Every structure is written in C-alpha cells, then in structure tokens.
Amino acid sequence: MEASQIYTAVAIIALAVIALLVFFVNKSKKERRLTPLAGLAFGFMLAGIVFGEDRIIGYSLIGIGVILSIVDIFLRSKEK
C-alpha cells in the first residue's frame, strides 16, 4: 500500500467519523438536518478524495463540493 493510498484511507475514515458525530451526537430539540445541496456537496468532496489519483479530476470534484457548500450557506442565510 502506497503512502497516497494510506492518506486517502485516513481522510475517508476521518470524514466518516465526523459525519457520524454530526448525525448522532448533536441531538438537540431543534433538529438541523442536512440539506440536499449540502449532501451533494459532501458527496462531491468524498468523490474528490476517492478519485484523487488524477489531480485534475480530484481537485475539480473537491472544488465543486466547496462551491456547492458555499451556495448552500448563502441560501440558508437568506432564509433566516
């Protein structure tokens, strides 16, 4: 197993742990669900990590995920 594969595996595991913590630990009365746009952004970021061997594809997918998350933040701030 190469070093880049180990880094990818560690990153995926870390993101999975963070996702589990967000979904199961943060149980307050006011439940804040993940919006579909935020879920899509999370998926693009995971895909960017998984397909990170080709830098253009990996960075493009991560960039799309970041842009979608910024759009989601902007849309949610307008609702309040």
N, C-alpha and C positions, 0 to 999 in steps of 0.2 A: 504494500500500500504506500503510495507516494505521499509526500507532505501535503500537497494541494488537496488530495482526497481526504486526508485527515482533517484539514481545516474546514472543508466543506461539510463533513460529517458533524464536526463540533458546532458549526454555525447552525445547521439544521436542528440539531438536538437543543441548542440554546433557544432558538425561536420556538420550538415546540414546548419547551418548559415555560417560556414567557407566556405563550398562548394559553397553556393550562392554568397558569397562575391568574391570568386576567379573567378567565371564564369561571373558575371555581373558588378563588379566594375572595374576589371582590363581589360578595353577595350583600348588597345593601338594599334598603327598601326601594329606592329608586333604581330600577334595573336599567343599565345602559347597554343596549345590545349593539353589536357590530353592524353597521350599515352595509348594504350590499356593495356599495362603492369601496368602502374600507376593506371588506373581504376580498374584493377583486384586487385591490392594491397589495394586500398581504400575499395573495396568490402569485402575483407578478414578481414580487420580491423573492419569494421562495423559488419560483422558476428561474429567476436570475442567478440564484445561488447554485441550484442544481445544474443548470446549463452554463456554468461559469467557465468551463474549459475553453470555450471560444469567447474571447473577451468582448467582441462586438455584440454578440447575442446576449451574454450575461449582463453587461453594463446597460444595454438597451432595455432589457426586461426590468432591471432594478430601477432605471430612470423612469420608465412608465409607471412603476409602482409608486415611486415618490411623487410624481406628478398627480396621480390619482388620489393619493392621500392628502396632498395639499388642496386639491379641488374639494375633497370631502370635508376637510377642516373649514374651508371657506363657506361651503354650503351649510354646514351645521351652525356656523357663527351667525349666518343670516337669519336662521330660524329663531334664534333667541331674542 
